[in-house]
Amino acid sequence: MRLLIKLFASLLIVFVVTLATSLIVLSTNFGLPMLKQAVRLATPYQLNADSLEYSVLAPFSVALSGPNLEHDTDSDKNRSAEFISFRLAPFSSLLGEWVFASVVVRGVDLDKTVKHTWPSSLSIRHFALDDVSYHGDVLSFDHADIQLSDWQNSAETWGDWRGRFQLSTPKIKVEGQVLTNVLLDSEYRDDVWEIWGLSLNSGFGNITGSATLHPDNQWTVHQLTLSDARIEPSKQLQRLSKQWNTFRQHNNIHIKRIDLLDVSAALEQVTVEHLNFSAQSVHLKKGELVWAPNAASSLVSFNASLFNVEQWLLTDLLAELSLSPTRVDVSAFSAKVNDEGFVSFSGAMGASSLELKTLIANGLDIEIDTDTLHNLHQKWTAFDSVSVDQLSVKHTSIVLPDPDFPLQIIGLNLRGRDMVTRKKARDGMWQGTLTASAAAASINRIAVSAPYASMRVDEAGEWHLDPLSLNFPQGQLSAKAQIQLQSPSHPWAATINGLRIPNSLYQHWLGAPLPLLGEHDVEIQLSGLAADKNSFAYSLSGEVSATPYQTQLVTQPEQSLSQRLLTLFLPQKQSEPSVSIPVKVGEVKIIADRGRIALTPVSIEATAEAASLSGNWDLVTKEGALSNQTR
């Protein structure tokens, strides 16, 4: 036993003396040749270097200037750098693994095989790569500075690391996208990659942000900012779009806040200039927008100097809104439209309700085609309730080019307050006040000038139209009406007076097949109930008196007056030939009594014929007919 102890002690003394001698020699001019010889004996490499820096005060630290490793048989494994320094962790390396407390490499060209030069059991607690370059098919960069913590050589392409990862490079190319002035500060712990800060410049603008990558490709973007971007159609944009489509298929993203600052884009269907956009709590699942798991609201605000989509040109655009699965709250929205008009509104929209606090529109020229009108009607009927607290429309023109019922309004003015225009899925004015006027209008090919209407709902719940005024080229019409909305039966009454009213009004506006041209004076007083169709039919009462002027009957050729009168209210086929014949019509008087309507005899005279026309109808039984007597 004593012999073994003496032998071990001797070996230890020899090792310590040898190590001490080697460390002392390293600090002399013979240090570099000794290190070269050691590398030559222990590895298949030959070491060359310009100089060696070593101090006995830091016995486990070595620095080499201009190191170069040449492989004995494979020149592809040759390695060189401008500078390398390393500090060995001796106590951690006693088990046979190479453990360095720090390694600094400067001026090296990296490739995927560089780690094969190093021992497979190599571990580096702090790894710094300064002024390094790498050129691969997917990724390439030059003059980059990289710092890693707890790096280990492994089967992975670039090894494994834990802790901090920092990168800075003046230029990097990722899958064809060129990025400049790239700065990255991050940390990888417990299978979570924290990106504390990212900053770069791209062909689409400057990007800054911070994020967390969780397992299973779950991203949390704490903040993302794109600034000073100018985006136009290009191959680079197409490539970025494809890259995004590939990325989104395998990642879910929660963006806590995203900002776009001074972004302009000119794309095929959309043009935007100087856009500033901010959004909070945005969730993307495989690239598709989804609501937050806790149904939290997403806050959005934006402004732009110009926004152009299809025929709409919006300038000085401003909006602030909050989005949730069941509700959209608009704090403010305003924009100039087509450089002439202005629109502004605020309010909220739910699944079945629309509540506008303000709606202002000035100087708009609106043209709505049939398909758009149909879509708007579908969206409107989806609401159970619609209300507008303040409405102001000035100098606005509306065109509905519907071939069945074309409408044009020029210089429309509306002013409303505290209005409820849809209630329990029924249209109407259930509350508030509204006045409407226009410079002129064409309603299904009938010209109207200076139309005016004023309506209100009083405290007792009675709706009043007082007055309605329409001016025609040769005459005018005025009307008053009221409906008791709080009563379940909705009793109503209407008074209408007209001078020189065009006869075509009934056919064009009401769809009545009355083929008469000319004009007439009219006085109408009607009343009844409007709870439903049955109550209306049972209760309609009143009187209509009319005096026709310059009347012409549009009918088929070769028909007698009697035949023409019997088909007076029957629809005419458009393909059938027609002629207009002058007729003289006496005073027309219609009396309604609880749904029973009677047309008192009316004298009608043509060129060589005369007749007396009368009729009776019952709205309840839907029976009735015209009768005439030829004179």
Buried (B, 14 or more C-beta within 10 A) or exposed (E): EEEEEEEEEEEEEEEEEEEEEBBBBBBEEEBBEBBBEEBEEEBEBBBBBEEBBBEEEEBEBBBBBBBBBBBEEEEEBEBBBBBBBBBBBEEBBEEEBBBBBBBBBBBBEBEEEBBEBBEEEBBBBBBBBBBBBBEEEEEBBBEBBBBBBBBBBEEEEBBBBBBBBBBBBEBBBBEEBEBBBBBBBBBBEEEEBBBBBBBBBBBBBBBBBBBBBEEEEEBBBBBBBBBEBEBEEEEBBEEBEEBEEEBBEEBBBBBBBBBBBBBBBEEEEEBBBEBBBBBBBBBBEEEEEEBBEEEEBBBBBBBBBBBBEEEEBBBEBBBBBBBBEEBBBBBBBBBBBBEEBBBBBBBBBBEEBBBBBBBBBBBBBBEBEEEEBEEEEEEEEEBBBBBBBBBBBBBBBBBBEBEEEEBBBBBBBBBBBBBBBBBEEEEBBBBBBBBBBBBBBBBBEBEBBBBBBBBBBEEEEBBBBBBBBBBBEEBBBBBBBBBBBEBEEBBBBBBBBBBBBBBBBBBBEEEEEBBBBBBBBBBBBBBBBBBEEEBBBBBBBBEBBBBBBBBBBBBBEEBEBBEBBBBBEEEEEEEEEEEEBEBBBBEBBBBBEEBBBBBBBBEBBBEEBBBBBEBEBEBEEEEBEBEBEEE
